[in-house]
Amino acid sequence: MSCFVKCGTCEAEISVEKCVFATYTKVIDGKERVFCCLRCQQKFLEEQEKEKSKSR
């Protein structure tokens, strides 16, 4: 049985059994986020910055 995690931005399913280096992970606000590609990671970070600037 395969286990999957979802990309934090596009929600693409990523196999946990794949090479760890085939995904992008980043700890943001103490929570580990998983992304399918660098583009999705950058998009998520940009959205986080926009939300932070709105709340200021």
N, C-alpha and C positions, 0 to 999 in steps of 0.2 A: 504494500500500500504506500503510495506516494504522499508526502506532506508538502503543502504549499504555503507560502506567505504571499501577501499582496503588496504591490508597489504602493508607496505612500501617496503617489500623485495620480497615476493612471489606473491603478488597481489591477494591473496585469498580474497573473499568477506566476510565481517564481518557485521552482522546485527547490526544496531545502537540500535535496541530495546533490544538486549541482555544485560545482566548484565554488568555494566561498568568494573567490576573486571575480566571479562572473556577475556579482551583484554589487550594488553600492550601499553601504550602511553608514549611518552617521548618528551620533547621539545628540539629540536636540532637546533641550530643557529636561535632561535626565532620562529621556526615553529613546530607546534605539529605534530608528526608522530605517526601513529597507526600501530601496528603489531599484527598478529594473535597469535603469541607465543613468548616465551622468546628466542628461538633459532633464529628466524627471526630478532628479535631486536638486538641480539648480532652479527649476520652476517652483518647487516646494519652498525652497529657501527665499526666493523672491516674494512669494505670496506671504510668507511669515513676516518679512520685513515690511511689506505694505500694511499688514494688520497691526504690527507694532507701531508704525508711524501714525495710523489712524487713531489708535487708542491714546496717543500722547496729547 
